[in-house]
Each structure stands twice: as structure tokens, then as C-alpha cells.
């Protein structure tokens, strides 16, 4: 119900998800001021003033996701923070942490992993999460760093809408490198009909994506909310 409308026409579709909203007040404000409404925004549940930022994002027309911290490889030395879903935890404890994250804002279409490389490879750990997401009518977006075809197959078996990112935009925080990643998305969309990129709400990422989006639309690309590409 909170999905952003799109044309449903054929052609070249690109979804961009920018995460980390809510962690920095100035960064969140900058993202909301600069990014076009077609860009999907992912809010960190540990952030501040989330309901206020959520209302502003929805008012502007953005589709929203909730970032859920999940266990990476190297945990706990590599720690996503409080309320992390872990492989060793009881499923009910993980569901409690998931529900806590989901309770921080409203108006979202699904969740996205924050880290989670190890968690996503454990069927026993991730299955209850997928079931809960499916029961709530939400989608699971894998930002491309945690889980692959196996996770997608598991989501399909559980009838949970799933979509995986293909390009990390800002692994290198350099405008030229980010523009190169955006060009890669365009090439993918031209060949496959769609492409999916993800990045963080860093100023360099936000500014580069915002400038690119306006030009990409003129070149015939349709920028869509992430739900438009979930299956």
C-alpha cells in the first residue's frame, strides 16, 4: 500500500536505495532536500526523530525501507550495533529485535539488511525473519552484500517478495567512482530492462545520485521505487 506508483511500461527501469537515513540530522535533511522522490530511502532504526523524517520523506513521495542490523562475518568484533539479529540467538529473540526495528517508523514497503553477511547464509536464522516479513505483506531487499541466489530461492519458496541489489554505488567515496557505478547501472538496465543500486546517505553519494537522476530521466530511464522490481 505504501509502494511508489510507476508507469508499469516496459523499458529501462532503475531503482536506487539510499540507506542510513536518521543517523545524522544534517545528512538526513540534505538527502531529503536533494534526492528526487523516485529514490527509495532506508531508515536506520537507531536514528533520531525518525517519525518526523519519515513524514517528510513520505510527503515528498519517497518509498521507504527499514534497515535491520544483522550479524556480519567477524561478529562481535564487527558489530552492527544494538538489537542485531544473530545466528546464535533464539528465533523469538531475533523476531523481537526485528519487531523493534519495524516499530520505529511506519509507511514502509519492506526491510533491507544492514551488514548481515553471516546471518543471511543461515537458513535456520533467516527463515523466521522471512516468514514474519511475508506475514506483514513486506518485501526483503538484499542490498547486494548479504546473501545471494540461495537467499532469493528461500524467499521465493516462502512466497516473500524479494529483490537483490546489483551495484554498490559508494564503496569508494569518490564522485568519479560513484558516477562510474551509475553508468554501470545504466548499462545493466539497457541490457536487462532493469538495474538496482544501493548506497549510503553520505553527502558525496547524495549529491552525485541527485545530479545523475535528473539527467538519467532525460535519457529515457525510469527511476522506480524498489517495490517495482520485487518478485
Secondary structure, 3 states (H helix, E strand, C coil): CCCCCCCCCCCEEEEEEEEEECCCHHHHHHHHHHCCCCCEEEEECCCCCHHHHHHHHHHHCCCEEEEEEECCCCCCCCCCCCCCECCCCCHHHHHHHHHHHHCCCCCCCEEEEEECCCHHHCHHHHHHHHHHHHHCCCEEEECCCCCCHHHHHHHHHCCCCEEECCEECCCCCCHHHHHHHHHHHHHHHHHHCEEEEEEECCHHHHHHHHHHHHHHHHCCEEECCHHHHCC
